[in-house]
Amino acid sequence: MLIEAYVSVRQDPRVDLFTARSTARTGTALLVIHGGPDWDHTYLREPLVDLAESRQLVFADLRGCGRSTMGLPDDAYNPDAATADLLALLDALGVERADVLGFSYGGLLAQRFTLTAPQRVRRLIIASSSIPPVPDDAYDHWPEVAQLQAEGNAAWTDLAANPSPEATRAHAFAAIPAGVWKPESREILHRRLETVRFSAEWARALLAGPVPSGRPDNSLTRLAALEIPILLLHGQQDMTFPAVLAERTAAEMPNARAVVLDQAGHMTHIDQPEAWLQAIRDFLD
């Protein structure tokens, strides 16, 4: 069972984050940072809610997303502000130290969160994301990727030209063929997206001017120096962040290990929910 509530994390300007939390008070809290960023957190609830009996789950919509505060100035939508919100959220909830899971763009914010306040992080999961940047030629060996990404890329062009919640939704649905790997997973993702509250606050800010990258500078070296255990959880057929980056990064970082699940795309938790959740259990326990 999840309890939904608004939590105030900033006063000037006022920012309230919509949160969903489990009632368990035992074990280390798990802070879940969604991607998008103009999505809400709900597409990640399953299968993570299966952990609700053993630990305090903390899902939150980022500023400008879902049911959290919107209508902020364009320059208020940046990774440092989002990170500060999440730190303030833990303060407000009385959570001194948490495990952190960041998915896709949320994986970049999770790195930034960890580097900003390493004393607040016990273990870090970077899911369907990457620590090093994605090379321009990452998928040159796999020509089918361009075909599967074509509809999503066209919808992104429309979204970037005229940001709106409807355009964000259209892009999310157009990207389904490139988001999951197994054909039967497409309908599952379609149903999951039907209930997501999309926004366009971050896209609008991007159109207004450059938004700083979510990826911290020199993050591989800096995260390795912290010695915080890191799980790089990935789908072998991810067409957004190539799986090879997770494997190479784990080989370079003594505090990181990679779990790459076959027959799974970017939405690994939908293609392989049981194996994805088991990898998380094994890492956190």
Secondary structure, 3 states (H helix, E strand, C coil): CEEEEEEEEEECCEEEEEEEEECCCCCCEEEEECCCCCCCCHHHHHHHHHHCCCCCEEEECCCCCCCCCCCCCHHHCCHHHHHHHHHHHHHHHCCCCEEEEEECHHHHHHHHHHHHCHHHEEEEEEECCCCCCCCCCCCCCCCHHHHHHHHHHHHHHHHHHCCCHHHHHHHHHHCHHHHCCCHHHHHHHHHHHHCCCCCCHHHHHHHHCCCCCCCCCCHHHHHHHHCCCEEEEEECCCCCCCHHHHHHHHHHCCCEEEEEECCCCCCHHHHCHHHHHHHHHHHHC
